[in-house]
Amino acid sequence: MSMHEIEDLVEATIRTIDILDIPSHEKRQLIANCYRLQAYFDTSYTHFRLMDILLKNDYMQTFRIHNFPLAKQYPEYYQSLQDKDFEYIYESPESDQDDEEQFNDNEVIAVWDRDSDFIYVEFGTPYYALHSEAVVYDKALEAAKKIILLIH
């Protein structure tokens, strides 16, 4: 069962980060740290709750299916996305699910959302290309202290 209290805490924190008077590149780093913390818990994919904020701060990048870098390499798979509501997109969509080593190396690189008709790529992932900065992950307590001090 999803830990809604963690999801709600991260959502409220990101909403607060968005209204801080700091540059977007600093907001992206703080948001990345929030989602990293959330990933340690049993939580759902909650990015769509805040997609307007994530897009405004260039935390998420959008692609149309035909413009996604891997669409030409896996044309049938990417065209099949249009029949799905939501889909996690893996580096190798045709990998052998029975080969445990290959499956474990096959990272989620994006998500598909039919309602918006976009593929979404998160800051710090391989196909994100809006900014060249690297994600800097802080220890959880350090990230929390940064956010609290900025809010205070």
C-alpha positions as CSV (number, residue, x, y, z in Angstrom):
1,M,0.0,0.0,0.0
2,S,1.3,3.4,-1.0
3,M,2.6,5.7,1.8
4,H,0.4,8.7,1.2
5,E,1.9,10.7,4.0
6,I,5.3,10.6,2.2
7,E,3.7,11.5,-1.1
8,D,1.8,14.4,0.5
9,L,5.0,15.6,2.2
10,V,6.9,15.6,-1.0
11,E,4.1,17.3,-2.9
12,A,3.8,20.1,-0.4
13,T,7.5,20.5,-0.3
14,I,7.8,20.8,-4.1
15,R,4.9,23.3,-4.1
16,T,6.8,25.4,-1.6
17,I,10.1,25.1,-3.5
18,D,8.3,26.4,-6.6
19,I,7.4,29.7,-4.9
20,L,10.8,30.3,-3.4
21,D,12.8,33.2,-4.9
22,I,15.7,31.1,-6.2
23,P,16.8,30.3,-9.7
24,S,15.2,27.3,-11.5
25,H,18.4,25.3,-11.6
26,E,18.4,25.4,-7.8
27,K,14.8,24.4,-7.7
28,R,15.5,21.4,-10.0
29,Q,18.2,20.2,-7.6
30,L,15.9,20.4,-4.6
31,I,13.1,18.7,-6.5
32,A,15.4,15.9,-7.6
33,N,16.4,15.4,-3.9
34,C,12.7,15.3,-2.9
35,Y,11.9,12.6,-5.4
36,R,15.0,10.6,-4.5
37,L,13.8,10.6,-0.9
38,Q,10.3,9.6,-1.9
39,A,11.8,6.7,-3.9
40,Y,13.0,5.1,-0.7
41,F,9.4,4.5,0.4
42,D,6.5,2.5,-1.0
43,T,5.0,5.4,-3.1
44,S,3.3,5.8,-6.4
45,Y,4.4,7.8,-9.4
46,T,3.2,11.2,-8.3
47,H,4.8,13.6,-10.8
48,F,1.5,14.3,-12.6
49,R,0.1,16.0,-9.5
50,L,2.8,18.7,-10.0
51,M,3.4,18.5,-13.7
52,D,2.7,22.2,-14.3
53,I,5.4,23.1,-11.7
54,L,7.8,20.5,-13.0
55,L,7.5,21.8,-16.5
56,K,7.8,25.4,-15.5
57,N,11.1,24.7,-13.7
58,D,12.4,22.5,-16.6
59,Y,12.4,19.5,-14.3
60,M,10.5,17.5,-16.9
61,Q,11.1,17.6,-20.6
62,T,8.4,16.5,-23.1
63,F,8.6,14.7,-26.4
64,R,6.1,13.7,-28.9
65,I,6.3,10.0,-29.7
66,H,7.9,10.5,-33.1
67,N,10.5,12.9,-31.7
68,F,11.7,10.7,-28.8
69,P,15.4,9.6,-29.5
70,L,14.6,5.9,-29.4
71,A,11.4,6.0,-31.5
72,K,13.2,5.1,-34.8
73,Q,15.1,2.2,-33.1
74,Y,11.8,0.7,-31.7
75,P,9.1,2.0,-34.1
76,E,6.5,-0.6,-33.3
77,Y,6.8,-0.2,-29.6
78,Y,6.6,3.6,-29.6
79,Q,3.6,3.6,-31.9
80,S,1.9,1.1,-29.6
81,L,2.1,3.6,-26.8
82,Q,-0.8,5.5,-28.3
83,D,-3.0,2.5,-27.2
84,K,-2.0,2.8,-23.6
85,D,-3.1,5.3,-20.9
86,F,0.2,5.4,-19.0
87,E,3.4,3.4,-19.5
88,Y,6.9,3.3,-18.0
89,I,9.3,3.4,-20.9
90,Y,12.5,1.3,-20.5
91,E,15.8,1.8,-22.3
92,S,15.2,-1.5,-24.1
93,P,11.5,-2.0,-24.5
94,E,12.0,-5.4,-26.1
95,S,14.4,-6.8,-23.5
96,D,13.9,-10.4,-22.4
97,Q,11.9,-10.2,-19.2
98,D,13.0,-13.8,-18.4
99,D,16.7,-12.8,-18.4
100,E,17.0,-11.4,-14.9
101,E,20.4,-9.7,-15.5
102,Q,19.2,-8.0,-18.7
103,F,15.9,-7.1,-17.0
104,N,17.7,-5.5,-14.0
105,D,19.9,-3.4,-16.3
106,N,16.9,-2.1,-18.2
107,E,16.3,1.2,-16.5
108,V,13.1,3.3,-16.7
109,I,14.0,6.3,-18.9
110,A,10.7,8.1,-19.3
111,V,6.9,7.8,-19.0
112,W,4.1,8.0,-21.5
113,D,0.8,9.7,-20.8
114,R,-2.0,9.4,-23.3
115,D,-4.1,12.3,-21.9
116,S,-1.3,14.8,-22.7
117,D,0.0,12.9,-25.7
118,F,3.6,13.3,-24.4
119,I,6.5,11.2,-23.3
120,Y,8.0,12.8,-20.2
121,V,11.7,12.7,-19.3
122,E,12.9,13.6,-15.8
123,F,15.9,15.9,-15.1
124,G,19.0,13.9,-14.6
125,T,18.0,10.9,-16.7
126,P,19.8,9.9,-19.9
127,Y,17.4,11.5,-22.5
128,Y,16.8,14.8,-20.6
129,A,18.4,17.5,-22.8
130,L,17.1,20.9,-21.6
131,H,20.1,21.7,-19.4
132,S,23.5,20.2,-19.1
133,E,23.8,20.4,-15.3
134,A,24.2,17.1,-13.4
135,V,21.9,16.2,-10.5
136,V,23.6,16.6,-7.2
137,Y,22.1,14.4,-4.6
138,D,22.5,15.4,-1.0
139,K,22.1,13.2,2.0
140,A,18.5,13.3,3.0
141,L,19.1,15.4,6.2
142,E,21.2,17.9,4.3
143,A,18.6,18.3,1.6
144,A,15.9,18.8,4.3
145,K,18.0,21.4,6.1
146,K,18.6,23.3,2.8
147,I,14.9,23.4,2.1
148,I,13.9,24.4,5.6
149,L,16.5,27.2,5.7
150,L,15.3,28.5,2.3
151,I,11.7,28.4,3.4
152,H,12.4,30.1,6.7
